[in-house]
């Protein structure tokens, strides 16, 4: 499973949305509708790979994937 697929799966489960909505260009807040509570839940789900302070500054799904791949 690719990094994107892992992140996509987590986001789909946390936000209860279909996977076709989660693209690398999708804005986590704007396109996917995540609010601040959703971001906290999301950060807890992927905290092993992305620290909380990083999630505060990412805007897209691709930003999360890039961070994970650059820091693996």
C-alpha positions in Angstrom: 0.0 0.0 0.0 1.4 3.4 -1.0 1.8 6.3 1.4 -1.1 8.1 -0.3 -3.4 5.0 0.0 -2.6 4.7 3.7 -3.3 8.4 4.3 -6.4 8.2 2.1 -7.8 5.3 4.1 -7.2 7.1 7.4 -8.9 10.3 6.2 -11.9 8.3 4.8 -12.4 6.5 8.1 -12.0 9.7 10.2 -14.2 11.9 8.1 -16.6 9.2 7.0 -16.2 10.1 3.3 -15.8 8.2 0.0 -12.3 7.6 -1.2 -12.8 9.2 -4.5 -13.1 12.6 -2.7 -9.6 12.2 -1.2 -7.1 13.2 -3.8 -3.6 14.6 -3.3 -4.9 18.1 -4.3 -7.9 18.0 -1.9 -7.9 20.6 0.8 -8.4 19.0 4.1 -10.6 21.7 5.5 -12.0 23.2 2.3 -12.7 20.3 0.0 -13.1 17.5 2.6 -14.9 19.6 5.2 -12.7 18.8 8.2 -13.2 21.1 11.1 -10.7 21.7 14.0 -12.0 18.7 15.9 -11.6 16.5 12.8 -8.0 17.7 12.5 -7.4 16.7 16.1 -8.9 13.2 15.5 -6.9 12.9 12.2 -3.7 13.9 13.9 -4.2 11.2 16.6 -4.8 8.6 13.9 -1.6 9.4 12.0 0.5 10.7 14.9 3.1 8.0 14.4 3.9 9.4 11.0 3.0 13.1 11.3 3.5 15.2 14.4 0.6 17.5 15.6 2.5 20.7 14.9 3.0 19.6 11.3 -0.7 18.9 10.7 -1.4 22.5 11.9 0.3 23.7 8.8 -0.7 21.3 6.0 -3.4 22.3 3.6 -3.8 19.3 1.3 -3.7 15.5 1.4 -0.6 15.8 -0.8 1.1 17.9 1.9 0.7 15.0 4.4 1.9 12.4 1.9 5.0 14.5 1.0 5.9 15.0 4.7 5.7 11.3 5.4 7.7 10.4 2.3 10.3 13.1 3.0 10.7 12.0 6.6 10.6 8.2 6.2 
